[in-house]
Amino acid sequence: MKITPKGAESSDLAKIVQNDKKTAVAGTNKDAIAAQRSGESASVKISPEARELQRVAELARKGDQLRSAKVEALKEQIANGQYQVSEDEVAKSIARAEVTRLLEKK
């Protein structure tokens, strides 16, 4: 990759990019206005990648909601004195965390 100082060519390129963006927006607006006048509805095509991102974002939102519900239930159990701690599960979790920490050092 060749690195060159920013000069006239770079600013010309920036102007071309800006003009291209303006032209694209203007063209989009003209198409939308023409579609409205003709009674057609505008349509948008969403790429498979964008659909996948939408799906992932929705799953993340649902995960946050489920986690907050679980946290609230645990807080309620603790407040009522009904929360029971399993010594075995705590020990397993500590051992798992320590093994993971030791393996990450390698």
N, C-alpha and C positions, 0 to 999 in steps of 0.2 A: 504494500500500500504506500503510495506516495503522498507525503504531507507537504502542502504548499501554503505559503502565507495567504491570508484572505485579501483578495484584490478586486479589481473591476469585474473579472469573470465571475467571481462568487456573488457579487451584488447583482449582476445581470441574471444569474441563475435564480436568485431569490425573487427577483421581479417576475421572471417567467413563471415560477411556481405560484406566486400570489395571483397573477393574471389567470392562470389555469384554474385555480380554486374559484375565483370570482366568476369565470365563464361557466364552470360546472354548476355553481349555485344558481346563476341566472338561467341556465338551460333547464335545470330542475324546476325552477319556479315557473318558467314558460310552459313546460309540459303539464304542470299541475293546473295552471290557469286554463290551458286548452282543454284538459280533461273535464274540468268543472263546467266549462261553457258547453261542451258537447254532451253533457249528462253522463259521461263515463266516470267510474270511480277510479281513484288512483290506487295502484297496487305496489306493494313492496316485496321484494324477494329477500328472504333471510337465508344466509348460507348455513350449511350443516354445522360449521364451526361455531357460528353465532347461536344456533339452536342448542348446541352442546353447552356453551357457556351459560345460556339461560337456565338450562336444566341443573347445572352445577350450582348456580347461584340460588335457585329455588331449594335444592337439597340442603344447602348451607343454612338458609333461613329456617327451614323446618328443623334441622339439627339443633340450632340455637334455641328454638321454641321448646323442643323436647328436653334439652338439657336444663333450661330454666325451670321447667315443670318439675323435673327430677330434683333439682336443688331446693325448690320450694317445699316439696314433699319431705325431703331430708331435714330441712329447717324445722318443719312442723313436728316431725318425730322427735327431734332433739329437744324442742321446746316442751313437748309433752312428756319427756322422759321415756319414750318408747323406742328410741334408737338402740339397736343391739349391735355391738361390734364383734365380729368373728376374729378371734385371735389367730386362727390358722390363715385366714385370708390376709390379715395384716402382715404376718410373718412372710407369706409367699410374696406379697407385694414388695416388701423391703428387700428380700433376697433377689427378686427379679430386677429391681432398680439397681442394686449393687452390682450384679453380674453385667448388666447393660453398661454401667459406668466403667467397669473394669475392661470390658471388651472394646469400648470406644477409645480407650487410651492407646491401644495397640496400633 
